[in-house]
Amino acid sequence: MNIRMVTRGAIIAAMYVVLTISPGLNAISFYQAQFRISEMLMPLALFDLAAVPGLWIGCLIANAVGSPFGVLDLTLGAGLTLLAAAVMYAMGPRWQGLAVPVVVNAFGVAVVLSIAGGLPYWPSVLWVGVGEAGVMLVLGAPFYALLKSNPAMLGIRERPNR
């Protein structure tokens, strides 16, 4: 890791936090029906290793500041982001990678909502999955396409498909 990588990770973490807990956005970032705008940054993990810890730390901070679900969301919730980002990085720049956070968050965040929030598990899987899929389709896919066409704009090197 060099200073550029650490800096990129820190910037990604800061963007994730701001896009999660800013007034207005925080109202749609938590609970069962969530449309967490910050998840649009997940495609960065398909291209840049710095995004993996950056997204994790950003989610950790955002959950620490804004989540009503306490330590479980702080640990498991942020851990799910780390898992999704690591899997995405291992996949490399592929469209299919956009499905990873949808599946991981739908099933994982539903556990947090069920245990810490007393919400029913399967409806939570559905609602979280729909929200995450919406973010990936509406914001993540165009962001992915932009990164794929010009990764250097964010100071990252192009990764070949494996």
C-alpha positions as CSV (number, residue, x, y, z in Angstrom):
1,M,0.0,0.0,0.0
2,N,1.3,3.4,-0.9
3,I,0.1,6.9,0.0
4,R,-2.0,7.2,-3.1
5,M,-3.9,4.0,-2.3
6,V,-4.5,5.1,1.3
7,T,-5.7,8.5,0.1
8,R,-8.1,6.9,-2.4
9,G,-9.5,4.7,0.3
10,A,-9.9,7.6,2.7
11,I,-11.7,9.6,0.0
12,I,-14.0,6.7,-0.8
13,A,-14.8,6.3,2.9
14,A,-15.6,10.0,3.3
15,M,-17.9,9.9,0.3
16,Y,-19.7,6.8,1.6
17,V,-20.3,8.5,5.0
18,V,-21.5,11.8,3.4
19,L,-23.9,10.0,1.0
20,T,-25.3,7.9,3.9
21,I,-25.8,10.3,6.8
22,S,-26.4,13.7,5.1
23,P,-29.8,15.1,6.1
24,G,-32.4,13.8,3.7
25,L,-30.2,10.9,2.6
26,N,-30.1,9.5,6.2
27,A,-33.9,9.0,6.1
28,I,-33.6,6.5,3.2
29,S,-30.3,4.8,4.4
30,F,-31.5,2.7,7.3
31,Y,-34.5,0.5,8.2
32,Q,-36.2,-2.1,6.2
33,A,-37.0,-0.2,3.0
34,Q,-33.6,1.4,2.3
35,F,-32.2,3.1,-0.7
36,R,-28.7,3.8,0.4
37,I,-27.3,6.2,-2.2
38,S,-23.7,5.6,-0.9
39,E,-24.0,2.0,-2.3
40,M,-23.5,3.4,-5.7
41,L,-19.8,3.5,-4.9
42,M,-19.6,-0.3,-4.6
43,P,-18.6,-0.6,-8.3
44,L,-15.3,1.0,-7.3
45,A,-14.4,-2.3,-5.7
46,L,-14.5,-4.0,-9.1
47,F,-11.6,-1.8,-10.2
48,D,-9.6,-0.6,-7.2
49,L,-8.2,-2.4,-4.1
50,A,-8.4,0.8,-2.1
51,A,-12.1,0.7,-2.4
52,V,-12.4,-2.5,-0.3
53,P,-11.2,-0.9,3.0
54,G,-12.6,2.5,2.0
55,L,-16.1,1.2,1.6
56,W,-15.8,-0.9,4.8
57,I,-14.6,2.0,6.9
58,G,-17.1,4.4,5.3
59,C,-19.9,2.0,6.2
60,L,-18.5,1.5,9.7
61,I,-18.5,5.2,10.3
62,A,-21.9,5.8,8.8
63,N,-23.5,3.0,10.8
64,A,-21.8,4.2,14.0
65,V,-23.2,7.7,13.5
66,G,-26.6,7.0,11.9
67,S,-27.8,3.4,12.5
68,P,-30.5,2.8,15.1
69,F,-29.5,-0.9,15.3
70,G,-26.5,-0.4,17.4
71,V,-23.4,-2.6,17.6
72,L,-24.9,-5.4,15.4
73,D,-25.2,-3.0,12.5
74,L,-21.8,-1.6,13.3
75,T,-20.1,-5.0,13.1
76,L,-22.2,-7.2,10.9
77,G,-23.6,-4.4,8.7
78,A,-20.1,-3.0,8.0
79,G,-18.7,-6.6,7.7
80,L,-21.3,-7.3,4.9
81,T,-19.9,-4.3,3.0
82,L,-16.4,-5.6,3.5
83,L,-17.4,-9.0,2.2
84,A,-19.3,-7.7,-0.8
85,A,-16.4,-5.4,-1.7
86,A,-13.8,-8.1,-1.3
87,V,-15.8,-10.5,-3.5
88,M,-16.2,-7.8,-6.1
89,Y,-12.5,-7.0,-6.2
90,A,-11.8,-10.7,-6.7
91,M,-14.2,-10.8,-9.6
92,G,-12.6,-7.8,-11.4
93,P,-14.4,-5.4,-13.7
94,R,-17.5,-7.4,-14.7
95,W,-21.2,-6.4,-14.9
96,Q,-22.1,-9.4,-12.8
97,G,-20.3,-7.9,-9.9
98,L,-23.1,-5.4,-9.4
99,A,-25.3,-8.3,-8.1
100,V,-22.9,-9.1,-5.3
101,P,-23.9,-6.3,-2.9
102,V,-27.6,-6.9,-3.7
103,V,-27.4,-10.6,-2.6
104,V,-25.0,-10.0,0.3
105,N,-27.0,-7.1,1.7
106,A,-30.4,-8.6,1.1
107,F,-29.7,-11.7,3.2
108,G,-27.2,-10.1,5.6
109,V,-28.9,-6.8,6.5
110,A,-32.1,-8.7,7.0
111,V,-30.4,-10.6,9.8
112,V,-29.5,-7.3,11.5
113,L,-33.1,-6.0,11.0
114,S,-34.6,-9.2,12.4
115,I,-32.3,-9.4,15.4
116,A,-31.8,-5.8,16.3
117,G,-35.0,-4.3,15.0
118,G,-37.5,-7.1,15.5
119,L,-38.5,-7.0,11.8
120,P,-39.6,-10.2,10.0
121,Y,-36.6,-11.7,8.1
122,W,-38.1,-12.6,4.7
123,P,-39.9,-9.4,4.1
124,S,-36.7,-7.6,5.1
125,V,-34.7,-9.7,2.6
126,L,-37.2,-8.6,-0.1
127,W,-37.2,-4.9,0.8
128,V,-33.4,-4.6,1.3
129,G,-32.8,-6.5,-1.9
130,V,-35.2,-4.3,-3.9
131,G,-33.6,-1.1,-2.5
132,E,-30.1,-2.3,-3.2
133,A,-31.0,-3.5,-6.7
134,G,-32.5,-0.1,-7.3
135,V,-29.4,1.7,-6.3
136,M,-27.2,-0.7,-8.4
137,L,-29.5,-0.3,-11.5
138,V,-30.1,3.4,-11.3
139,L,-26.8,4.7,-10.0
140,G,-24.3,1.8,-9.8
141,A,-24.6,0.6,-13.4
142,P,-24.0,4.0,-14.9
143,F,-21.1,4.6,-12.5
144,Y,-19.7,1.2,-13.5
145,A,-20.0,2.1,-17.2
146,L,-18.2,5.4,-16.6
147,L,-15.4,3.6,-14.7
148,K,-15.1,0.9,-17.3
149,S,-14.8,3.5,-20.1
150,N,-12.3,5.7,-18.3
151,P,-10.8,4.3,-15.0
152,A,-7.9,6.8,-15.1
153,M,-10.4,9.6,-14.3
154,L,-10.3,8.5,-10.7
155,G,-6.6,7.8,-10.7
156,I,-7.0,4.0,-10.9
157,R,-5.3,1.7,-13.4
158,E,-7.5,-0.4,-15.7
159,R,-7.9,-4.0,-14.5
160,P,-8.4,-6.6,-17.2
161,N,-11.3,-8.9,-17.0
162,R,-10.3,-12.3,-15.7
